[in-house]
Amino acid sequence: MRNPRRGEATRASPRRVTEKGHTMRIHELLDAGGQDLVEYSLILAFVCLAGAAAMMAVGQNVNAIWSIVNSRLFEAASTGS
């Protein structure tokens, strides 16, 4: 049997060679470790979406506060001079 090139798999050993030269067996990606990876990815996606929603809500409040501060500073600057 010939040596597989980078990225090819052999019949006896279904491996994939990554760009860095590390080998990964396909069944290792599909076992419980792969399930953990999917779960962590879903949690990360949820955290990102929750963070984006929170930033949108906080952004509106910050904009309102900034408008109030800006108008008060403008009033103080116009009456003080």
C-alpha positions in Angstrom: 0.0 0.0 0.0 1.4 3.4 -0.9 1.9 6.2 1.5 -1.1 8.7 1.4 -0.5 12.2 0.4 -1.4 15.1 2.7 -5.2 15.1 3.3 -5.8 11.6 1.9 -7.0 8.7 3.9 -6.0 5.1 3.7 -8.4 2.2 3.9 -6.8 0.6 6.9 -6.6 3.8 8.9 -9.1 6.6 8.1 -7.0 9.5 8.9 -6.9 13.1 7.8 -3.6 14.9 7.9 -4.0 18.6 8.8 -2.0 21.5 7.5 0.3 21.3 10.5 1.0 17.6 10.0 -1.2 16.4 12.9 -3.2 13.3 12.1 -6.8 13.0 13.2 -8.9 9.9 13.0 -12.4 10.4 11.7 -14.0 8.4 14.4 -12.2 10.6 17.0 -14.2 13.5 15.7 -17.5 11.7 16.0 -17.1 10.3 19.5 -18.0 12.0 22.8 -15.2 14.5 22.4 -16.9 15.7 19.2 -20.1 16.0 21.1 -18.4 18.2 23.8 -17.1 20.4 21.0 -20.6 20.9 19.5 -22.0 21.6 23.0 -19.3 24.2 23.7 -19.9 25.8 20.3 -23.6 26.1 21.0 -23.0 27.6 24.4 -20.6 30.1 22.8 -23.1 31.0 20.1 -25.8 31.6 22.8 -23.4 33.8 24.8 -22.6 35.8 21.7 -26.2 36.3 20.9 -27.1 37.2 24.4 -24.2 39.7 24.5 -25.3 41.3 21.3 -28.9 41.7 22.6 -27.6 43.2 25.8 -25.4 45.6 24.0 -28.3 46.7 21.8 -30.5 47.4 24.9 -27.7 49.1 26.8 -26.7 51.1 23.7 -30.1 52.8 23.6 -29.8 53.7 27.3 -26.3 55.1 26.8 -27.5 57.1 23.8 -30.3 58.7 25.9 -27.9 59.5 28.8 -25.4 61.0 26.4 -28.0 63.2 24.9 -29.0 64.5 28.4 -25.4 65.1 29.4 -24.7 66.8 26.0 -27.7 69.2 26.4 -26.8 70.1 30.0 -23.2 70.8 29.0 -24.3 72.9 26.1 -26.6 74.9 28.5 -23.9 75.3 31.1 -21.4 76.5 28.4 -23.9 79.0 26.9 -24.9 80.5 30.3 -21.4 80.6 31.7 -19.9 82.7 29.0 
